[in-house]
């Protein structure tokens, strides 16, 4: 019986590699699903998600390597051959790997949950999603994408569920009087317990200023009460 020629052997080898890769992926998907279900029953949904994705992605890499090897392409030689030309890719890959490992840490340790309010560095907001590479915070209607490595390397402060207030008011009077009233507002709001207080003059014109008040720690009604106690009797009053 004649031996297969190279023209026949190569396609057969490729077909065999593809079949093996498909079998690996199917078995991995079944195993990942079983492990995910078991961890979810143990009330570990984050770890279950991570375990499933790690098994699947690891299997995909093995399957891809198998197929490429059947074509005579060594994925490791390819990576090595990139040399200095791939230095930028290597740096990006290290950052990506650091974020992924940090995401695994967050899934296991669970320092915060979806729905918690946190602050880390210059970022703060409600946690709406914890992903493989990053965590999504929602702050004043905007989504902030924070790399997971930052959440591991820096101090994370968990904020309570107190209402975040964003209020705009009109402060009437000449510039000197407006400045005095703003200082008094800041002082009284701090006395009342407002935290992370910000008073920003958004518009200034002769006889009036528009002020934006942002704070955490007091309900909106209490902030409005303090504002009214200082401005309500003045012409122009407040915008509610």
N, C-alpha and C positions, 0 to 999 in steps of 0.2 A: 504494500500500500504506500503510495507516494506521500512524502511529508508535505505539510502545507507550505506554500511559498510565502515569502515575506509580504507579498501583496495581500495574501489571505490571512496570514497570521496576525498582522497588525489590527485589522478590523475585528477579528475574533477576540483579541486581547482587550480591545476597547469595549466591545459588547459585554464581555465578562466582567470588566471593571464597573461598568454602568449598572449591571444587574446586582453586583455585590454592594455597590453604593446605595441602590434603592432599598435593598434588604436591610442594610444598616440603618437607614433613615426610618424605615417602617418599624423596626424593632425599638429604636431609640424613642420614637414617638409614643409607642405603647408603654415603654418603661417610664418615660417622663410623665405621662398621664397618670400612671399608677402612683408614682411618688407624689405628684401634685395633689391628688385626691387624699392621700394619707396625711400629708402635712396640713391640708385645709381642714380635715377632721380634727386635727390637733390645734386648730385655731391659730395657724401660722400662715396666713394668706400671702404675706410678702415673701417669706422664705420659699413657699410653694412656687410662686411665680418665678423666683430666681432659679430654683433648682430645675424647673422645667426648661427655662430658656438656656441655662448652662449646658444641659444635656443635649438639647437640640442643636445649639450652635456648635458645640464641640463635635457632634456627629457630622454636621454639615462640612466642617473643616476637614475631617478625616475622609469623608466621601469625595470631596473636591480633590484632595491630595491623591487619593487612589486613582481617580480618573486621569488627572494630569500625568501621573507616573506612567500610566498605560500608554500615553502619547509620547513618552520619552522626555517629559518636562518635569524637572525637579523643582518643586515650589521653594525649597530652602535654598537651592543654588540660584534661583531667580531672585530671591530676596537679597542674598549675599552679593549677587552681581550688580545690584543697584548701586552699591558702594556709596560714595559721598553724594552722588546725585539724589540719593534717597534720604539724605540727612533731615530735610524738612519733614518728610513723611514720617521718619522715625520719631522726631520730636512730637509731632501730632499724635502718633500712635501711643507714645508714653503718656501723654496727657489723657488720651481717651481711656487707656488702661487704668490710669489712676482714678478717673471718675467712675469707671465700672466697678473697680474694687471698693471704692468708697460707697457706691450704691449697694453693694453686697453687705457691707458693714451696717449701713442704715437699715437694710431689710432684716438683718439678724438682731441688732441691738435695739432697733425701734426707739430712738430717742424722742421721736415725735411721730404723730399719726396724721393722716389726711383729715383736715378740719381744724387742726391746731393752728394757733397764731404764733409765729416765731420771728425773731430778728437775729441776723448774723451779718456783721460788718455793716455795709451800707444798704443791705436788703432787709425788708420786713414785709409781712403779709400772712395771709391764710394759706396753709398748705393744701393745694388742690390735686396734686399728682406727684408721686414719687416714681421716677423712671429709672432705667438702667444707667443712663449717663448724667441725668440732671433731675432737679426737683423744681416743680412749678409753684410759685407763690402768686397769689392774687392780692393786689394792693391798689385801692382806689380805682377799681374797674380795669386795671391793667395786669397782664400776666408777666411775671418776672421769671426768667429761666436762669436758675442758679446751678452751676456745676457742682456735682456731689462732693468733689474733693474740697471745695470751700466749706461745705457743711461739716466735714470731718476735721479739717485743719484748724478752723476758727471756732471761737466760742459761740454757741447757739443759745439764745435766750428765749425761753418759752413765755409768751405773753398770755395774759388771761383773756377771757372772752368779752371783756368790757367793750362798750361801743366806741368806735372811732368816729369822731365828730369832724365834719368839714362844713364850716358855716361862714357865710359872707354877710358883713354888716356895713352900714354907712355911718361914718363918724363925722358929724358936722362941726364947723368951727374953723378959726384960723389955724395956720400950721402949728403954732406953739401950743394951742389948746388941744389940737388933735394928738400931738405927741404926748401931752400930759395924760389924755384919756386912754391912749393905747398903753402907756406904762401902768396906769391904774388897772386897766383890764387884765393885763398880764399878771400883775401882783394878786388881784382878787381870784383869778382862775387858779393860780398856783396854790393859794390858801385853801381853795375849795377841793383841791386834790387832783387837778388836771396834770397829766404826765405827757412828756414828749410834746410840749406846747410850742406851737409856731404861730406867730402873728405877722402876717405879711401884707404890706400896703401894695395893693395891685393897681390902684389908680389914685392920683392926687391932683386936685384942682383947687382953685381959690374957694375957700369956704367949705370944703368937704373932701373926705378921703374914703376910698373903698378898701375895707380891711377883710382879709381872709384869715379865719381862725381854724386851726387844726389841732386836735388834741386826742389823747387816749386816757381813759380812766374815769371820765364822767359821762353820764347819759346826756344826750342832746338837750333835753329839757332843762337840766341843771346848768349847762353852759349858757343856754338862752336866758335863764333866770339871772345869772350873773351879769350878762350883757345888758339886759333890761334895767337892772338896778342902777347901772351907770349911765346908760344912754337914752332910756325910754322917755324921759321927760324933756329931752332936747329936740328942737325942730329937726326933722329928717329922720329921727329915730333909727330903727333897725329894719333890715329886710328879713322877712321870715320865710 
